Amino acid sequence: MESILARALEYTLKYWLKSFSRDQFKLQGRTVQLSNLDINGDALHASMGLPPAISVTTAKVGKLEILLPYVSNVQIEPIVVQIDRLDLVLEENLDPGTSGNQSSTQSSSGSTKGNGYGFADKIADGMSLEIGTVNLLLETRGGAGQQGGATWAPPMASLTMRNLSLYTTNENWEVVNLKEARDFSTNKNFIYVFKKLEWQFLSIDLLPHPDMFTEANIMHYQEGGNQRDDDGAKRVFFGGERFLDGISGEAHITLQRTDLNSPLGLEVQLHITEAMCPALSEPGLRAFLRFLTGLYVCLNRGDVDPKAQQRSTEAAGRSLVAIIVDHIFLRIKDAEFQLELLMQSLTFSRTTISDGELEKNLTRIMVGGLFLRDTFSRPPCTLVQPLMHATAGDHMHIPDFATNFCPPIYPFGEQQWQSSQEVPLICLHSVQVKPSPAPPSFASQSQIHCQPLMLHLQEESCLRICSFLADGIVVSPGTVLPDYSVNSLAFNLKELDLIVPLDTNKGGTHTSPSLFAGARLHIESLNFSESPSLSLGLLNLEKDPACFILWEDQPIDSSQKKWMVKASQVNLSLETFSGLNALQNSLDPNSGSWNCIELDGPCVEVAMATADGNPLTDVPPPGGIVRVGIACKQYLSNASVEQLFFVLDLYAYFGQVSEKISIVKENSSRSKKGNESVCGTLMDKVPSDTAVSIAVNDLQLRFLESSESNQGVPLVQFNGDDLFIKVSHRTLGGAVAVTSALRWKLIEINCVDADTNLTGIENGGLNGHAQQRAVLWVHNKKENIPFLDVNIVNVIPLNEHDSECHSLSVSASASGIRLAGGVNYAELLLHRFGILGPDGGPGEGLSKGIERLSAGPGSKLLKPSPLVVNNQEEDKTIKDGKDGGFSSLGTPDDVDISIEFKDWLFALEGADEMNNQDMDREEKCWHTTFECMLLKAKSSPKQVQSSKQKIQKTQKYPVEAIRVGVVGLQALKPHADKPQADSVESFGGINVDVSMVVSEDNLEDEEANWVMENVKFSVKQPIEAVVTKDELQHLALLWKSEVDSMGRLAAGVLKFLKLEQSIGRATLDQLNNLGSDGIDKIFSPKKLDRQGNASSRGFLSLRSSVTNERQHPPLGLTVASIEEAVLDSQAECASVTTELSSSESGMQHLAKMEQLSKKLNKIQDMLTQLQLQL
């Protein structure tokens, strides 16, 4: 029996140890002692379930002692193996086809494995292992082709474990004798071995990469290289740091073999109750993120061949390694910032299925809870946290590719650590196939599901986190999977609250007080998908012949990419100080919120493909095909002056933050890749066929009344239906064709009445809505015809020698437009909204808005960007005669413009007509209408040159012929009743046709000299005009008011453009009184002049007007007389108000007298301003 036991031990040791001979095995009683042993790396690799990309390069044992039980108890008592020290070195295998350790393990053990479960196997499975200290060093390279020097190289991880014990248990993880443990496999088709691993101490140290200690890096460190970069990051030197310390835990290990003792499955479940890192420095965090990135690349490399790694017969065809951590606390502490990360119930599992030819890996990551806090700021701020009002009752979503992925290895399914019924906050499932299969098979599929989250974007913390992620998380394309692989990704977020605080008084350009403290973006049911097999209904690819490679029935490959982002609802609101505090304290999220933008069902779809079928590595693909579609069911916007000002401040704030992020990106790119110059013209980098479309079914824009207590009532409401915009460009040989299309079905603009009192409305009167009236709407006789249809085609040659091919074609049609209100009403609204001030110039609100817009990033919007990336490339291109920037093409050589207005109506409404709210109110006032107005502009026809003529006629002006035609022009007076339709159509109106051309007499002049070529007036039906004197007088007064408003608006525009000094004060005065000196003298009643003679101002000769001007008193005396009359009227109003307030019967007239007194005060102020001007 002792000899059998000795042979069994010899067999086991020969399998695990390198170069083991029988002479080393000396049994002294029941003890065997060995020292300085080398463990077989292949056997250890297979037994630990390590991935194929990692090789065991070093495995040494200091002292090994074997304690044997009594021979009579060898079947029930385990053999105890005690090791004082075990040193392991794991390295990433950069060459996927190279074996890390070539040994004779296969030949030595392959003859016995699979021949049955014998005595030696039972002895080996029942052994107990006790190790004093385990030192494990893990080094990853981040992929074989990774470059970037020592500053980016992932650090090495040193893991130390003490007091480690491994022993055999039963299926319930209870310590029993070996016979009871083996009884579970009786009458089963498999052999199960259950082992439990426990350790009392575990620590992880991050060590610098050996390349960090090169002479160049040490010199850089001594010269101050450890100082911060421009973005405040420490990227150069990392001297090592302890990451975790004092962690204890246990693991459950399940070995599954066939009845012939062939390895079948390995499952390892590690459980850690708590992992804490109380203080990690900034360099340590950057090193840790680089280590995680390197480990991710190592585990997911798609160039690893499983056949080159399956060297041991102990390697199981199925393996599962899971790590469960109940609580994680990580504190990043530095002199200038401090972050705390609290994570609950973190689960990481990786399941592998291999048949020797193909390997499939399923990775699952679940996070039960997540909190990220910035404790350095005052007050402390929670950056990431779950939404507290999340609804319960949800279930964890498992994708189809993860369902029944691997048969269970542990016979009772999930273990007790995984039996939680709560839905995790974040759940990731990812499956990968190695080596990467050829298309159309997917190399990887990933799905991420996330429960409601709240993100608080604080500037300093977010910039620092962006710097961390840019240094350690971003992986270069092609590093993990080959470029030819086909992948898919799906991300689902149930609900998201994104809060952006903004303190306008801190570091901003404007220190005026604001009602708002920040903005809040709320998104529901956010879905992001990336897969070449997506079905994109918005783009209608099947109807686009150029996108035949992207059709659904076409095979997919790596030359295609498709993205889709959609959400059920998106709301942007501005938060007051009370509302922001409520959000931070998880109180009512709607308290203190002012709704700004609401989107219902937004969706973005993108499809790309390369032109030559090569893998798509650059986005967008140069010379490829790009399609972008944006759609929204409803877009609703509420904006007041306060909201607009705050949005402008927020816009400027984002501009400043984006500049800081660009600095972070530049520093990160420079540290990874160095300074790589990218040359080439713009045309070499853009796609050859691009189209972008925007569709909005319901568009509502509201401009609200200013209010400091709550959102004001709507002053202007803009409604639009079925808006569609499409812009595309296509490269056609030596030219580029840019096509734009705009279609809009309906539009309506409603404005509040200028004399409506909004004070009572804000307090709840009129149901909180002001009385509005339509000033622009559409009335189309045919429902399918859009009111606006615009098509523009611009063909631009790439070479200036082909400038004769430069053409522009514009076709526009606008039909069914109804305009009402007039210019006078528009002027009143501009004053009401604060756009115009009391003096007729730009209002205070408009001036502030323009100032804030010009001070922020908006000042850079109209600046042209360079179309050539590199100056050397630009000079070379110009020398070759190929100008990729279109800088010397000039105006188009062939211009064809056609603009058509159909069925338009202009209603001239006065004060009486403004109160009419009927749908057909335009028929009850003076209005002008026409059936069609056509504007055509063309360039001169090209002259046909013979083949011998090489000098062609140069075209000086892009447009040399203009034709304007009006059909059915009518001016109609008000109707008391709605006229019959046939009576209106019976009037044909006036037809006008005007043709103008450029004169060829003065071709040397820079400005075109237009001459009238043809004028044609026609009337198809007789016209009868019947107008009374009162009607004509009323029309004249309306025109006077309109002309006055036009002049004042023109003066206001000149003041806005700051042209007072250039135009002169006299011109502005004439514009302000444009209609006061002419139209008001028509149809006025007779008055007595100062000589007592009656004169009619309705018919004045030149002589009488000159006489009256001489007899008029000076303007100053007139103003003084008016001021005296106003003062007398104010005194009388004050006395009458006093009498009415004392009597009960006069209380009802007291309000009217107060209004009259306010008007007199306003007149007094205007007279004071007039005197100052005089």
Rosetta blueprint (number, residue, H / E / L):
1 M L
2 E H
3 S H
4 I H
5 L H
6 A H
7 R H
8 A H
9 L H
10 E H
11 Y H
12 T H
13 L H
14 K H
15 Y H
16 W H
17 L E
18 K L
19 S L
20 F L
21 S L
22 R H
23 D H
24 Q H
25 F L
26 K L
27 L L
28 Q E
29 G L
30 R L
31 T E
32 V E
33 Q E
34 L E
35 S E
36 N E
37 L E
38 D E
39 I E
40 N L
41 G H
42 D H
43 A H
44 L H
45 H H
46 A H
47 S H
48 M H
49 G L
50 L L
51 P L
52 P L
53 A L
54 I E
55 S E
56 V E
57 T E
58 T E
59 A E
60 K E
61 V E
62 G E
63 K E
64 L E
65 E E
66 I E
67 L E
68 L L
69 P L
70 Y L
71 V H
72 S H
73 N H
74 V L
75 Q L
76 I L
77 E L
78 P L
79 I L
80 V E
81 V E
82 Q E
83 I E
84 D E
85 R E
86 L E
87 D E
88 L E
89 V E
90 L E
91 E E
92 E E
93 N L
94 L L
95 D L
96 P L
97 G L
98 T L
99 S L
100 G L
101 N L
102 Q L
103 S L
104 S L
105 T H
106 Q H
107 S H
108 S H
109 S H
110 G L
111 S L
112 T L
113 K L
114 G L
115 N L
116 G L
117 Y L
118 G L
119 F H
120 A H
121 D H
122 K H
123 I H
124 A H
125 D H
126 G L
127 M L
128 S E
129 L E
130 E E
131 I E
132 G E
133 T E
134 V E
135 N E
136 L E
137 L E
138 L E
139 E E
140 T L
141 R L
142 G L
143 G L
144 A L
145 G L
146 Q L
147 Q L
148 G L
149 G L
150 A L
151 T L
152 W L
153 A L
154 P L
155 P L
156 M E
157 A E
158 S E
159 L E
160 T E
161 M E
162 R E
163 N E
164 L E
165 S E
166 L E
167 Y E
168 T E
169 T E
170 N L
171 E L
172 N L
173 W L
174 E L
175 V L
176 V L
177 N L
178 L H
179 K H
180 E H
181 A H
182 R H
183 D H
184 F L
185 S L
186 T L
187 N L
188 K L
189 N L
190 F E
191 I E
192 Y E
193 V E
194 F E
195 K E
196 K E
197 L E
198 E E
199 W E
200 Q L
201 F E
202 L E
203 S E
204 I E
205 D E
206 L E
207 L E
208 P L
209 H L
210 P H
211 D H
212 M H
213 F H
214 T L
215 E H
216 A H
217 N H
218 I H
219 M H
220 H H
221 Y H
222 Q H
223 E H
224 G H
225 G H
226 N L
227 Q L
228 R L
229 D L
230 D L
231 D L
232 G L
233 A L
234 K L
235 R L
236 V L
237 F L
238 F L
239 G L
240 G L
241 E E
242 R E
243 F E
244 L E
245 D L
246 G L
247 I L
248 S L
249 G E
250 E E
251 A E
252 H E
253 I E
254 T E
255 L E
256 Q E
257 R E
258 T E
259 D L
260 L L
261 N L
262 S L
263 P E
264 L E
265 G E
266 L E
267 E E
268 V E
269 Q E
270 L E
271 H E
272 I E
273 T E
274 E E
275 A E
276 M E
277 C E
278 P E
279 A E
280 L E
281 S L
282 E H
283 P H
284 G H
285 L H
286 R H
287 A H
288 F H
289 L H
290 R H
291 F H
292 L H
293 T H
294 G H
295 L H
296 Y H
297 V H
298 C H
299 L H
300 N L
301 R L
302 G L
303 D L
304 V L
305 D L
306 P H
307 K H
308 A H
309 Q H
310 Q L
311 R L
312 S L
313 T L
314 E L
315 A L
316 A L
317 G L
318 R E
319 S E
320 L E
321 V E
322 A E
323 I E
324 I E
325 V E
326 D E
327 H E
328 I E
329 F E
330 L E
331 R E
332 I E
333 K E
334 D L
335 A L
336 E L
337 F L
338 Q E
339 L E
340 E E
341 L E
342 L E
343 M E
344 Q E
345 S E
346 L E
347 T E
348 F E
349 S E
350 R E
351 T E
352 T E
353 I E
354 S E
355 D L
356 G L
357 E L
358 L L
359 E E
360 K E
361 N E
362 L E
363 T E
364 R E
365 I E
366 M E
367 V E
368 G E
369 G E
370 L E
371 F E
372 L E
373 R E
374 D E
375 T L
376 F L
377 S L
378 R L
379 P L
380 P L
381 C E
382 T E
383 L E
384 V E
385 Q E
386 P E
387 L L
388 M L
389 H L
390 A L
391 T L
392 A L
393 G L
394 D L
395 H L
396 M L
397 H L
398 I L
399 P L
400 D H
401 F H
402 A H
403 T L
404 N L
405 F L
406 C L
407 P L
408 P L
409 I L
410 Y L
411 P L
412 F L
413 G L
414 E L
415 Q L
416 Q H
417 W H
418 Q H
419 S L
420 S L
421 Q L
422 E L
423 V L
424 P L
425 L L
426 I E
427 C E
428 L E
429 H E
430 S E
431 V E
432 Q E
433 V E
434 K E
435 P L
436 S L
437 P L
438 A L
439 P L
440 P L
441 S L
442 F L
443 A L
444 S E
445 Q E
446 S E
447 Q E
448 I E
449 H E
450 C E
451 Q L
452 P L
453 L E
454 M E
455 L E
456 H E
457 L L
458 Q L
459 E H
460 E H
461 S H
462 C H
463 L H
464 R H
465 I H
466 C H
467 S H
468 F H
469 L H
470 A H
471 D H
472 G H
473 I L
474 V L
475 V L
476 S L
477 P L
478 G L
479 T L
480 V L
481 L L
482 P L
483 D L
484 Y L
485 S L
486 V L
487 N E
488 S E
489 L E
490 A E
491 F E
492 N E
493 L E
494 K E
495 E E
496 L E
497 D E
498 L E
499 I E
500 V E
501 P E
502 L L
503 D L
504 T L
505 N L
506 K L
507 G L
508 G L
509 T L
510 H L
511 T L
512 S L
513 P L
514 S L
515 L L
516 F E
517 A E
518 G E
519 A E
520 R E
521 L E
522 H E
523 I E
524 E E
525 S E
526 L E
527 N E
528 F E
529 S E
530 E E
531 S L
532 P L
533 S L
534 L L
535 S L
536 L L
537 G L
538 L L
539 L L
540 N L
541 L H
542 E H
543 K H
544 D L
545 P H
546 A H
547 C H
548 F H
549 I H
550 L H
551 W L
552 E L
553 D L
554 Q L
555 P L
556 I L
557 D L
558 S L
559 S L
560 Q E
561 K E
562 K E
563 W E
564 M E
565 V E
566 K E
567 A L
568 S L
569 Q E
570 V E
571 N E
572 L E
573 S E
574 L E
575 E E
576 T E
577 F H
578 S H
579 G H
580 L H
581 N H
582 A H
583 L H
584 Q H
585 N L
586 S L
587 L L
588 D L
589 P L
590 N L
591 S L
592 G L
593 S E
594 W E
595 N E
596 C E
597 I E
598 E E
599 L E
600 D E
601 G L
602 P L
603 C E
604 V E
605 E E
606 V E
607 A E
608 M E
609 A E
610 T L
611 A L
612 D L
613 G L
614 N L
615 P L
616 L L
617 T L
618 D L
619 V L
620 P L
621 P L
622 P L
623 G L
624 G L
625 I E
626 V E
627 R E
628 V E
629 G E
630 I E
631 A E
632 C E
633 K E
634 Q E
635 Y E
636 L E
637 S E
638 N E
639 A E
640 S L
641 V H
642 E H
643 Q H
644 L H
645 F H
646 F H
647 V H
648 L H
649 D H
650 L H
651 Y H
652 A H
653 Y H
654 F H
655 G H
656 Q H
657 V H
658 S H
659 E H
660 K H
661 I H
662 S H
663 I H
664 V H
665 K H
666 E H
667 N H
668 S H
669 S H
670 R H
671 S H
672 K H
673 K H
674 G L
675 N L
676 E L
677 S L
678 V L
679 C L
680 G L
681 T E
682 L H
683 M H
684 D H
685 K L
686 V L
687 P L
688 S L
689 D E
690 T E
691 A E
692 V E
693 S E
694 I E
695 A E
696 V E
697 N E
698 D E
699 L E
700 Q E
701 L E
702 R E
703 F E
704 L E
705 E L
706 S L
707 S L
708 E L
709 S L
710 N L
711 Q L
712 G L
713 V L
714 P E
715 L E
716 V E
717 Q E
718 F E
719 N E
720 G E
721 D E
722 D E
723 L E
724 F E
725 I E
726 K E
727 V E
728 S E
729 H E
730 R E
731 T E
732 L E
733 G L
734 G L
735 A E
736 V E
737 A E
738 V E
739 T E
740 S E
741 A E
742 L E
743 R E
744 W E
745 K E
746 L E
747 I E
748 E E
749 I E
750 N E
751 C E
752 V E
753 D L
754 A L
755 D L
756 T L
757 N L
758 L L
759 T H
760 G H
761 I H
762 E H
763 N L
764 G L
765 G H
766 L H
767 N H
768 G H
769 H L
770 A L
771 Q L
772 Q E
773 R E
774 A E
775 V E
776 L E
777 W E
778 V E
779 H L
780 N L
781 K L
782 K L
783 E L
784 N L
785 I L
786 P L
787 F L
788 L E
789 D E
790 V E
791 N E
792 I E
793 V E
794 N E
795 V E
796 I E
797 P E
798 L L
799 N L
800 E H
801 H H
802 D H
803 S H
804 E H
805 C H
806 H L
807 S E
808 L E
809 S E
810 V E
811 S E
812 A E
813 S E
814 A E
815 S E
816 G L
817 I E
818 R E
819 L E
820 A L
821 G L
822 G H
823 V H
824 N H
825 Y H
826 A H
827 E H
828 L H
829 L H
830 L H
831 H H
832 R H
833 F L
834 G L
835 I L
836 L E
837 G L
838 P L
839 D L
840 G L
841 G L
842 P E
843 G L
844 E H
845 G H
846 L H
847 S H
848 K H
849 G H
850 I H
851 E H
852 R H
853 L H
854 S H
855 A H
856 G L
857 P H
858 G H
859 S H
860 K H
861 L L
862 L L
863 K L
864 P L
865 S L
866 P L
867 L L
868 V E
869 V L
870 N L
871 N H
872 Q H
873 E H
874 E H
875 D H
876 K H
877 T H
878 I H
879 K H
880 D L
881 G L
882 K L
883 D L
884 G L
885 G L
886 F L
887 S L
888 S L
889 L L
890 G L
891 T L
892 P L
893 D L
894 D E
895 V E
896 D E
897 I E
898 S E
899 I E
900 E E
901 F E
902 K E
903 D E
904 W E
905 L E
906 F E
907 A E
908 L E
909 E L
910 G L
911 A H
912 D H
913 E H
914 M H
915 N L
916 N L
917 Q L
918 D L
919 M L
920 D L
921 R H
922 E H
923 E H
924 K H
925 C L
926 W E
927 H E
928 T E
929 T E
930 F E
931 E E
932 C E
933 M E
934 L E
935 L E
936 K E
937 A E
938 K E
939 S L
940 S L
941 P L
942 K L
943 Q L
944 V L
945 Q L
946 S L
947 S L
948 K L
949 Q L
950 K L
951 I L
952 Q L
953 K L
954 T L
955 Q L
956 K L
957 Y L
958 P L
959 V L
960 E L
961 A E
962 I E
963 R E
964 V E
965 G E
966 V E
967 V E
968 G E
969 L E
970 Q E
971 A E
972 L E
973 K L
974 P L
975 H L
976 A L
977 D L
978 K L
979 P L
980 Q L
981 A H
982 D H
983 S H
984 V H
985 E H
986 S L
987 F L
988 G L
989 G L
990 I E
991 N E
992 V E
993 D E
994 V E
995 S E
996 M E
997 V E
998 V E
999 S L
1000 E L
1001 D L
1002 N L
1003 L L
1004 E L
1005 D L
1006 E L
1007 E L
1008 A L
1009 N L
1010 W E
1011 V E
1012 M E
1013 E E
1014 N E
1015 V E
1016 K E
1017 F E
1018 S E
1019 V E
1020 K L
1021 Q L
1022 P L
1023 I L
1024 E L
1025 A L
1026 V L
1027 V L
1028 T L
1029 K H
1030 D H
1031 E H
1032 L H
1033 Q H
1034 H H
1035 L H
1036 A H
1037 L H
1038 L H
1039 W H
1040 K H
1041 S H
1042 E H
1043 V H
1044 D H
1045 S H
1046 M H
1047 G H
1048 R H
1049 L H
1050 A H
1051 A H
1052 G H
1053 V H
1054 L H
1055 K H
1056 F H
1057 L L
1058 K L
1059 L L
1060 E H
1061 Q H
1062 S H
1063 I H
1064 G L
1065 R H
1066 A H
1067 T H
1068 L H
1069 D H
1070 Q H
1071 L H
1072 N H
1073 N L
1074 L L
1075 G L
1076 S L
1077 D L
1078 G L
1079 I H
1080 D H
1081 K H
1082 I L
1083 F L
1084 S L
1085 P L
1086 K L
1087 K E
1088 L E
1089 D L
1090 R L
1091 Q L
1092 G L
1093 N L
1094 A E
1095 S E
1096 S L
1097 R L
1098 G L
1099 F L
1100 L L
1101 S L
1102 L H
1103 R H
1104 S H
1105 S H
1106 V H
1107 T H
1108 N H
1109 E H
1110 R H
1111 Q H
1112 H L
1113 P L
1114 P L
1115 L H
1116 G H
1117 L H
1118 T H
1119 V H
1120 A H
1121 S H
1122 I H
1123 E H
1124 E H
1125 A H
1126 V H
1127 L H
1128 D H
1129 S H
1130 Q H
1131 A H
1132 E H
1133 C H
1134 A H
1135 S H
1136 V H
1137 T H
1138 T H
1139 E H
1140 L H
1141 S H
1142 S H
1143 S L
1144 E L
1145 S L
1146 G L
1147 M H
1148 Q H
1149 H H
1150 L H
1151 A H
1152 K H
1153 M H
1154 E H
1155 Q H
1156 L H
1157 S H
1158 K H
1159 K H
1160 L H
1161 N H
1162 K H
1163 I H
1164 Q H
1165 D H
1166 M H
1167 L H
1168 T H
1169 Q H
1170 L H
1171 Q H
1172 L H
1173 Q H
1174 L L
